[in-house]
């Protein structure tokens, strides 16, 4: 009964964060629902939600947040995007997955519970000696992303994107920047790069070696156009200045609704 009540509330309000925090442990269930305009939603498990548009799209967009539990601004942004979708204020015209990565760490108000989740991807969770919370989350997230991108295999030249949003615990020369993971010899996609300038980011960094990060996982395994976005300083829930994040949120909305992304250089 408890889940049913929270689920009914989610379907009316779209409060993805509230639903996620209510069930930080694995739900071990999926829920499918249909919104207006034929958008199909699917809750894969705790903090992992996807939307499929009525009309077939060749674009797959993964937006993740909360891989570190104390990085609240991106979590709030994902929650706001979900609310807009559920309420019919934002139309989904691409295949979309939203992730809130580390619910237990969010509830503790800290970066992680036992170990850094953003060092466990690309199967590195399998090499851990203990099956702790972050290990379970890495396994669950990878499994769900495999399912999400699997539909792209039937499409000729699909467009795969992953934006993993973070905020920083340390002072940096640039408050807002993008980090593209190591590309395994592939060229940088210039159309993808144009997204960053339009999002108000100040610079672009390039990874020079493989890593266990979420963005490298999607880039390496699926050849997705992936990036880690550092969007400012870590602050508690409710203390983030929404104006500073508006350019990023606006561009995410454009991507979700399949509008042209503003092209602007750094």
C-alpha positions as CSV (number, residue, x, y, z in Angstrom):
1,X,0.0,0.0,0.0
2,X,2.9,2.3,0.8
3,X,4.3,2.2,-2.7
4,X,0.9,2.5,-4.3
5,X,0.3,5.8,-2.4
6,X,3.7,7.2,-3.4
7,X,3.2,6.0,-7.0
8,X,-0.2,7.7,-7.3
9,X,1.4,10.9,-5.9
10,X,4.2,10.7,-8.4
11,X,1.8,10.3,-11.4
12,X,0.0,13.4,-10.4
13,X,2.9,15.6,-9.3
14,X,5.9,14.2,-11.1
15,X,8.0,14.5,-7.9
16,X,10.7,12.1,-8.9
17,X,13.1,13.0,-6.1
18,X,10.4,12.4,-3.5
19,X,9.6,9.0,-4.9
20,X,13.3,8.1,-5.1
21,X,14.0,9.1,-1.5
22,X,11.0,7.1,-0.2
23,X,12.5,3.9,-1.6
24,X,16.3,4.2,-1.5
25,X,16.7,0.4,-1.6
26,X,16.0,-1.5,-4.8
27,X,12.3,-1.8,-5.6
28,X,12.9,-5.0,-7.6
29,X,9.9,-4.0,-9.7
30,X,9.1,-1.9,-12.8
31,X,6.1,0.3,-13.4
32,X,4.9,1.4,-16.9
33,X,2.5,4.3,-17.5
34,X,1.2,6.4,-20.4
35,X,1.0,10.2,-20.4
36,X,-0.9,12.5,-22.7
37,X,0.3,12.7,-26.3
38,X,1.2,9.0,-26.1
39,X,4.4,9.3,-24.1
40,X,5.2,6.0,-22.4
41,X,7.0,6.2,-19.1
42,X,8.8,3.4,-17.3
43,X,10.2,3.3,-13.8
44,X,13.1,0.8,-14.1
45,X,13.9,0.8,-10.4
46,X,14.7,3.3,-7.7
47,X,15.9,6.6,-9.2
48,X,15.8,5.3,-12.8
49,X,13.1,6.5,-15.1
50,X,12.7,6.5,-18.9
51,X,10.2,8.1,-21.4
52,X,9.5,7.0,-24.9
53,X,7.8,9.4,-27.3
54,X,4.8,8.4,-29.4
55,X,6.6,9.1,-32.7
56,X,9.8,7.1,-33.2
57,X,13.0,9.0,-32.6
58,X,16.5,8.3,-33.5
59,X,17.8,10.2,-30.5
60,X,18.5,8.7,-27.1
61,X,19.2,11.2,-24.3
62,X,20.4,10.1,-20.8
63,X,20.5,12.8,-18.2
64,X,21.9,11.7,-14.8
65,X,22.4,13.4,-11.5
66,X,23.1,12.5,-7.9
67,X,25.9,10.1,-8.6
68,X,27.3,12.0,-5.6
69,X,24.6,12.5,-3.0
70,X,25.5,16.0,-1.8
71,X,25.5,17.5,-5.3
72,X,22.0,18.8,-5.0
73,X,21.5,21.3,-7.8
74,X,21.6,18.7,-10.7
75,X,19.2,16.5,-8.6
76,X,16.8,19.4,-8.3
77,X,17.1,20.0,-12.0
78,X,16.2,16.4,-13.0
79,X,13.3,16.5,-10.6
80,X,12.0,19.7,-12.2
81,X,12.3,18.3,-15.7
82,X,10.4,15.2,-14.6
83,X,7.6,17.3,-13.0
84,X,7.3,19.4,-16.2
85,X,7.0,16.1,-18.3
86,X,4.4,14.5,-16.0
87,X,2.3,17.7,-15.9
88,X,2.4,18.1,-19.7
89,X,4.5,21.3,-19.6
90,X,7.4,19.7,-21.4
91,X,6.9,17.4,-24.4
92,X,9.2,14.5,-24.8
93,X,10.2,13.9,-28.5
94,X,13.3,11.9,-27.9
95,X,14.0,8.6,-26.1
96,X,14.8,9.9,-22.6
97,X,16.2,8.4,-19.4
98,X,16.5,10.4,-16.1
99,X,18.7,9.1,-13.3
100,X,19.1,10.1,-9.6
101,X,22.1,8.0,-8.9
102,X,22.7,7.6,-5.2
103,X,19.6,7.8,-3.1
104,X,21.1,6.6,0.2
105,X,23.9,9.2,0.0
106,X,21.3,11.9,-0.8
107,X,19.4,11.0,2.4
108,X,22.7,11.2,4.4
109,X,23.6,14.5,2.7
110,X,27.0,13.2,1.8
111,X,29.0,12.4,-1.3
112,X,28.7,8.6,-0.9
113,X,27.8,6.0,1.7
114,X,30.7,3.6,1.5
115,X,32.7,4.4,-1.7
116,X,32.7,6.7,-4.7
117,X,30.0,5.5,-7.1
118,X,31.7,7.4,-10.0
119,X,34.7,5.1,-9.8
120,X,32.7,1.8,-10.2
121,X,31.4,1.9,-13.7
122,X,32.7,-0.1,-16.7
123,X,32.2,-3.2,-14.6
124,X,34.6,-2.1,-11.9
125,X,31.9,-2.8,-9.3
126,X,32.5,-6.5,-10.0
127,X,36.0,-6.2,-8.7
128,X,35.0,-5.0,-5.3
129,X,35.5,-7.3,-2.3
130,X,32.1,-6.3,-0.6
131,X,28.7,-5.9,-2.2
132,X,27.9,-2.5,-0.6
133,X,25.4,0.1,-1.5
134,X,27.4,1.8,-4.3
135,X,28.3,-1.5,-5.8
136,X,24.7,-2.4,-6.0
137,X,23.8,0.9,-7.5
138,X,26.5,0.7,-10.2
139,X,25.2,-2.7,-11.2
140,X,21.6,-1.5,-11.3
141,X,22.4,1.6,-13.2
142,X,24.6,-0.2,-15.8
143,X,21.8,-2.8,-16.3
144,X,19.2,-0.1,-16.9
145,X,21.4,1.9,-19.3
146,X,22.0,-1.3,-21.3
147,X,18.3,-1.7,-21.6
148,X,17.7,1.9,-22.6
149,X,20.4,2.0,-25.3
150,X,19.4,-1.5,-26.6
151,X,16.6,0.0,-28.7
152,X,19.1,2.1,-30.6
153,X,20.5,-1.1,-32.2
154,X,17.5,-1.3,-34.6
155,X,18.0,2.3,-35.8
156,X,20.3,3.4,-38.6
157,X,22.8,5.9,-37.3
158,X,21.2,6.6,-33.9
159,X,22.2,9.7,-31.9
160,X,23.2,8.8,-28.4
161,X,23.9,11.4,-25.7
162,X,24.7,11.3,-22.0
163,X,25.0,14.3,-19.8
164,X,26.1,13.5,-16.2
165,X,25.6,16.5,-14.0
166,X,27.7,17.3,-11.0
167,X,28.6,20.2,-8.7
168,X,32.1,20.6,-7.2
169,X,33.4,20.3,-3.7
170,X,36.6,22.2,-4.5
171,X,37.3,25.7,-5.8
172,X,38.1,25.7,-9.6
173,X,39.3,28.3,-12.0
174,X,36.1,27.7,-13.9
175,X,32.8,27.4,-12.0
176,X,31.0,25.6,-14.8
177,X,32.7,23.4,-17.3
178,X,32.3,20.2,-19.3
179,X,34.6,17.2,-19.2
180,X,34.5,14.8,-22.2
181,X,35.8,11.4,-21.2
182,X,38.5,9.6,-23.1
183,X,37.2,8.8,-26.6
184,X,39.2,5.7,-27.3
185,X,40.5,7.2,-30.5
186,X,37.2,8.6,-31.8
187,X,37.0,12.2,-33.0
188,X,35.2,14.8,-30.9
189,X,31.6,15.4,-32.1
190,X,31.5,19.1,-32.9
191,X,27.7,19.3,-32.9
192,X,27.7,17.8,-29.4
193,X,30.3,20.3,-28.3
194,X,28.0,23.2,-29.4
195,X,25.6,22.2,-26.6
196,X,28.0,23.2,-24.0
197,X,28.4,26.8,-25.1
198,X,24.7,27.2,-25.2
199,X,24.5,25.9,-21.7
200,X,26.6,28.7,-20.2
201,X,29.6,26.5,-19.6
202,X,33.0,28.3,-19.5
203,X,35.4,25.7,-20.9
204,X,35.8,22.1,-22.1
205,X,38.3,19.6,-20.8
206,X,39.2,16.3,-22.5
207,X,39.9,13.0,-20.7
208,X,43.2,11.4,-21.6
209,X,42.7,7.9,-20.3
210,X,40.0,5.3,-19.5
211,X,38.2,5.7,-16.2
212,X,35.5,4.2,-14.0
213,X,33.2,7.2,-14.4
214,X,29.6,7.0,-15.5
215,X,30.3,9.2,-18.6
216,X,33.3,7.1,-19.7
217,X,31.1,4.0,-19.4
218,X,28.5,5.3,-21.8
219,X,31.1,6.7,-24.1
220,X,33.2,3.5,-24.1
221,X,30.5,0.9,-24.2
222,X,27.9,2.6,-26.4
223,X,30.0,5.1,-28.3
224,X,27.6,7.8,-26.9
225,X,28.4,11.5,-27.0
226,X,29.0,11.7,-23.2
227,X,30.2,14.4,-20.8
228,X,30.5,15.2,-17.2
229,X,29.1,18.6,-16.5
230,X,30.5,20.5,-13.5
231,X,27.9,23.2,-12.7
232,X,29.1,25.1,-9.7
233,X,29.6,24.6,-6.0
234,X,28.0,21.9,-3.7
235,X,25.1,23.4,-1.6
236,X,22.3,21.9,0.5
237,X,18.9,21.4,-1.0
238,X,17.0,24.6,-1.3
239,X,20.1,26.8,-1.3
240,X,20.9,26.6,-5.0
241,X,20.5,29.7,-7.1
242,X,18.2,28.5,-9.9
243,X,19.2,31.5,-12.1
244,X,22.7,30.2,-12.4
245,X,21.5,26.9,-13.7
246,X,18.8,28.2,-16.1
247,X,21.0,28.1,-19.3
248,X,21.7,24.4,-18.7
249,X,18.1,23.6,-17.8
250,X,16.9,25.5,-20.9
251,X,19.1,23.5,-23.2
252,X,18.1,20.3,-21.6
253,X,14.5,21.2,-22.2
254,X,15.4,21.9,-25.9
255,X,17.1,18.6,-26.3
256,X,14.1,16.7,-24.7
257,X,11.6,18.4,-27.0
258,X,13.9,17.9,-30.0
259,X,14.4,21.6,-30.7
260,X,17.6,23.1,-32.2
261,X,20.2,23.6,-29.5
262,X,21.8,27.1,-29.5
263,X,25.2,27.1,-31.0
264,X,27.6,29.3,-29.1
265,X,31.4,29.0,-28.7
266,X,33.1,29.2,-25.3
